[in-house]
Structures are given as structure tokens and as C-alpha cells.
Amino acid sequence: MTTLTQATPVAHSRILGIGAERGELFVTNDDIAGPIDSSDEWIRQRTGIVTRRRAGADRDVLDLSEAAATKAIAASGVALDEIDAIITSTITHFVQTPSAAAILADRLGITPAAAFDISAACAGYCYAIGQADALVRSGAARNVLVIGAEKLSDIIDPTDRSISFLLGDGAGAAVVGASTFPGIGPTVWGSDGSKAGTIRQTHTWMELREDPSLGWPTLRQDGPSVFKWASFQVGKFAQAAMEAAGVGPQDIDVFVPHQANLRIIDQMVKQLRLPENVVVGRDIVETGNTSAASIPLAIERLLAEGQAKSGDVCLQIGFGAGLVYAAQVVVLP
Ligand SMILES: CC(C)(COP(=O)(O)OP(=O)(O)OC[C@H]1O[C@@H](n2cnc3c(N)ncnc32)[C@H](O)[C@@H]1OP(=O)(O)O)[C@@H](O)C(=O)NCCC(=O)NCCS
């Protein structure tokens, strides 16, 4: 039998640089409360959100992605021709094909990098970091550009009380490459498609084609059931990610869960028994829920504001529509 040559694995990977781009508009609770018969007070108390960032009509998910990726690549110090793959996680790139990643590879000048999109909603960034880690350590790619990006304002219904008022626009990016030390712990990930209906589109594109009067599809969720799952089940996966990485709560410097609701974040901190000195990402207060972008955006804010620093050990966990989840412990760049 012919013996094949396989890619040569490398021992370790880490995140080399992170970049972020938020929508340029500051949308307050008062700006959106009217059509849902809500109030600034209710939204602050029940979600923690004070403003959400949204992008104007002239910028789409590719523009946000390009800006974040440019910053991440610069921060990483990696040359464009050393990036072998690009993974984009988004639910707001409105063509089935070609992928956002392929277009972005060209825009960023990293052609002929392998390019593909993944659909893992609010867990997408952690899914993609897990993929990038595996690609780098297997020797399949020297460096991988990961992008989590959403222009969720394109799929909101201003009269919807279930989810639209939570959502914002932004993109976060990271470059993952080889490392002299372990910088990305094992990814603990999974799904439960039996609960696919709990966060969903109002109707499918096919249904829209059959009946144009349905109008543009928007998002809906069963808030309380998703809230219970996120608050009481998802913490277990973060715990498992710590165990898989061989660390405990006392080793964690920074905790960045998906920015879905401040009450869920605080509940997870309690459940994981994280010490008081652990810095917690609470970017939701100013940015809102930006799905796949929310974790890198929150990390970027902590780094920019000096609350977190390079070398800090960060527990991150994404969770959302699917239902899907992914968690890992990473060393911050
Ligand atoms: C959406 C969410 C903020 C709603 O908060 P909640 O505390 O669960 O609110 P409930 O749906 O139980 O409703 C409580 C009350 O507030 C009212 N209410 C619901 N939505 C409201 C809104 N947007 N504004 C004002 N009042 C609202 C309800 O009518 C209800 O009133 P009642 O007590 O008089 O019947 C919350 O469920 C949530 O964050 N869910 C999970 C989000 C998430 O993690 N998503 C996954 C990732 S994207």
C-alpha cells in the first residue's frame, strides 16, 4: 500500500490578536421602548442593557467583519500570506452562497486562504475558535482568522417583545496560530436540536417565496425557557471546559459568557463559584446582544479598558439558537 504523507502537527496554539468593530449608532432603550410597550427601567432591570450598538443602512455584515478582521490581523503581527484559513460565523449574511468568508478573504488580501462560514448562532465564535485550534495543531493551517459578525438589526421586528429589543450589530475577530505554550484548552461543545424552535425565524425563505405578504422574516424566542436553559444548564458546560483544561475557578482571571442577558451572566458567575476578583465581561450593557460577535467584543473592551491583560486566563462560553453551545479556556493575547 502507498504510504501517504500527512500534515505535520504542532504542539500548541493560541490566540495571537483580537479586533472589534461595533455598529456606530448608540440606540437607547427609550429609542425602542414605544412599539413594544416597554420602558428604559424594565429593559435595564430585566436585561442590563442601557444602549445597544447598531450599524447604519450603508454598512453590512461584511463591512463590520472587514473592519474587525483588519484590527485583529494588525494586533496579531501575522503577515497576510501566513493566514491559511478564514472561518466566519454569522446568521446575517443574506446569500446562501458564496460564503462571507470567501468574500472577506479577497477584501482582506488573504486569498487563496481556505474560506468557509459556519452557522452556530451565538455559540459561533467559540465553535470557530475550536475549529481554528484544531486546524493549527493538526498542521492543516499555519494561522486561522476567526470572525464572529452580525448585523442583527437586519432581522429585527421593532414591534417584537421577545428578542428584537436585545439585539445589536458588531463584529469580533481573532487570529489563531502556533504557540510555544498551550493557549487554547479543549472545546466542550454540543447541541440539542429538540429545542430548535425556542429561538427561530418567523418563517422560512421558502414560505416567503410562496406568500410574499408574510414579509421579511425576523427573529423570535421563547424568552423564559431559553432563560432557564441558559441560567441553569449552560454553566455545566463552562465547568466542563475548566475541567478539560485542567484548571479551576481559582485559576480563572477573566470570564466572558455570551452577552445575552446580564441576569444570565450573573447567575453563571454564582453557579461556577468564580472568586470575586475574576473580571467578568459585561459588554451587553453598552453593546447589546450581538450573537457571534458578543464574546470577542466583550474581550476587546476588557483589554482596551485595562480590566484584562495579555496572558490572562479567560473562560469563554457561547450558547444560543440550535440550541448549541461551546466553551473553552483561552489565554488572552
Ligand atoms: C427576553 C427576556 C429578557 C424576558 O425577560 P423575562 O424576565 O423572562 O420576562 P417574561 O417573559 O417572564 O415576562 C415578565 C413580564 O414582563 C412582561 N414583558 C415581557 N417582555 C417585555 C418587554 N420587552 N418589555 C416590557 N415588558 C415585557 C411580560 O408581559 C410579563 O408581564 P406579566 O408579569 O404582567 O405577565 C428574558 O427571558 C431573556 O433574556 N431570555 C433569554 C435570552 C437569551 O439568552 N437568548 C439566547 C441567546 S440569543
The ligand as an SDF file (V2000), in Angstrom:
LIG
                    3D

 48 50  0  0  0  0  0  0  0  0999 V2000
  -36.4380   38.0340   26.9120 C   0  0  0  0  0  0  0  0  0  0  0  0
  -36.2470   38.2240   28.4000 C   0  0  0  0  0  0  0  0  0  0  0  0
  -35.4210   39.4640   28.6760 C   0  0  0  0  0  0  0  0  0  0  0  0
  -37.6280   38.4310   29.0450 C   0  0  0  0  0  0  0  0  0  0  0  0
  -37.4410   38.5810   30.4450 O   0  0  0  0  0  0  0  0  0  0  0  0
  -38.2800   37.7030   31.4730 P   0  0  0  0  0  0  0  0  0  0  0  0
  -37.8740   38.1290   32.8020 O   0  0  0  0  0  0  0  0  0  0  0  0
  -38.0940   36.2500   31.1120 O   0  0  0  0  0  0  0  0  0  0  0  0
  -39.7340   38.1770   31.1680 O   0  0  0  0  0  0  0  0  0  0  0  0
  -41.0740   37.2970   30.9770 P   0  0  0  0  0  0  0  0  0  0  0  0
  -41.1920   36.8880   29.5550 O   0  0  0  0  0  0  0  0  0  0  0  0
  -41.1270   36.2310   32.0460 O   0  0  0  0  0  0  0  0  0  0  0  0
  -42.1630   38.3690   31.3010 O   0  0  0  0  0  0  0  0  0  0  0  0
  -42.2910   39.0060   32.5920 C   0  0  0  0  0  0  0  0  0  0  0  0
  -43.2640   40.1540   32.4710 C   0  0  0  0  0  0  0  0  0  0  0  0
  -42.6960   41.1880   31.6500 O   0  0  0  0  0  0  0  0  0  0  0  0
  -43.5080   41.4300   30.5130 C   0  0  0  0  0  0  0  0  0  0  0  0
  -42.6160   41.6140   29.3730 N   0  0  0  0  0  0  0  0  0  0  0  0
  -42.0670   40.6680   28.5500 C   0  0  0  0  0  0  0  0  0  0  0  0
  -41.2710   41.2380   27.6440 N   0  0  0  0  0  0  0  0  0  0  0  0
  -41.3040   42.5630   27.8900 C   0  0  0  0  0  0  0  0  0  0  0  0
  -40.6780   43.6610   27.2980 C   0  0  0  0  0  0  0  0  0  0  0  0
  -39.8140   43.5220   26.2500 N   0  0  0  0  0  0  0  0  0  0  0  0
  -40.9200   44.8970   27.8170 N   0  0  0  0  0  0  0  0  0  0  0  0
  -41.7610   45.0520   28.8570 C   0  0  0  0  0  0  0  0  0  0  0  0
  -42.3950   44.0400   29.4520 N   0  0  0  0  0  0  0  0  0  0  0  0
  -42.1640   42.8130   28.9880 C   0  0  0  0  0  0  0  0  0  0  0  0
  -44.3680   40.1950   30.3430 C   0  0  0  0  0  0  0  0  0  0  0  0
  -45.5880   40.5110   29.7020 O   0  0  0  0  0  0  0  0  0  0  0  0
  -44.5800   39.7940   31.7850 C   0  0  0  0  0  0  0  0  0  0  0  0
  -45.5840   40.5970   32.3550 O   0  0  0  0  0  0  0  0  0  0  0  0
  -46.6220   39.9850   33.4530 P   0  0  0  0  0  0  0  0  0  0  0  0
  -45.7620   39.5890   34.6190 O   0  0  0  0  0  0  0  0  0  0  0  0
  -47.5200   41.1340   33.7160 O   0  0  0  0  0  0  0  0  0  0  0  0
  -47.2750   38.8140   32.7880 O   0  0  0  0  0  0  0  0  0  0  0  0
  -35.5700   37.0030   29.0350 C   0  0  0  0  0  0  0  0  0  0  0  0
  -36.4460   35.9300   29.0350 O   0  0  0  0  0  0  0  0  0  0  0  0
  -34.3040   36.5650   28.3620 C   0  0  0  0  0  0  0  0  0  0  0  0
  -33.3050   37.2580   28.3950 O   0  0  0  0  0  0  0  0  0  0  0  0
  -34.2840   35.3200   27.8080 N   0  0  0  0  0  0  0  0  0  0  0  0
  -33.0920   34.6430   27.3260 C   0  0  0  0  0  0  0  0  0  0  0  0
  -32.3040   35.3880   26.2740 C   0  0  0  0  0  0  0  0  0  0  0  0
  -31.2270   34.5080   25.7510 C   0  0  0  0  0  0  0  0  0  0  0  0
  -30.4060   34.0020   26.4720 O   0  0  0  0  0  0  0  0  0  0  0  0
  -31.2210   34.2430   24.4540 N   0  0  0  0  0  0  0  0  0  0  0  0
  -30.3300   33.2670   23.9460 C   0  0  0  0  0  0  0  0  0  0  0  0
  -29.2010   33.7690   23.2410 C   0  0  0  0  0  0  0  0  0  0  0  0
  -29.6090   34.9190   21.9760 S   0  0  0  0  0  0  0  0  0  0  0  0
  1  2  1  0
  2  3  1  0
  2  4  1  0
  2 36  1  0
  4  5  1  0
  5  6  1  0
  6  7  2  0
  6  8  1  0
  6  9  1  0
  9 10  1  0
 10 11  2  0
 10 12  1  0
 10 13  1  0
 13 14  1  0
 14 15  1  0
 15 16  1  0
 15 30  1  0
 16 17  1  0
 17 18  1  0
 17 28  1  0
 18 19  1  0
 18 27  1  0
 19 20  2  0
 20 21  1  0
 21 22  1  0
 21 27  2  0
 22 23  1  0
 22 24  2  0
 24 25  1  0
 25 26  2  0
 26 27  1  0
 28 29  1  0
 28 30  1  0
 30 31  1  0
 31 32  1  0
 32 33  2  0
 32 34  1  0
 32 35  1  0
 36 37  1  0
 36 38  1  0
 38 39  2  0
 38 40  1  0
 40 41  1  0
 41 42  1  0
 42 43  1  0
 43 44  2  0
 43 45  1  0
 45 46  1  0
 46 47  1  0
 47 48  1  0
M  END
$$$$
